């Protein structure tokens, strides 16, 4: 069974965020290996009522490259 690399995990997370948040600007801050795969953290810009905000995200990716969960919070 092939493992997902750090770079691939980052790309998978960025693609997931782009699809969920309809944004092209994704800033990946950290990619950490965990026992179940990878945890990718970073920020992305969003528009709330005509005002730009930054939103942080955390995406959990399993060893096969599938997104397990994603969480978001305003900064």
DAKANOR-V415740 format. One record per helix or strand. SS is the DSSP state (a for helix, b for strand). FROM is the first residue (numbers start at 0). LEN is the number of residues. If there is no record, write none. Layout:
# DAKANOR-V415740
ss=SS from=FROM len=LEN
ss=SS from=FROM len=LEN
This chain:
# DAKANOR-V415740
ss=a from=5 len=16
ss=b from=25 len=9
ss=b from=36 len=12
ss=b from=50 len=12
ss=b from=66 len=8
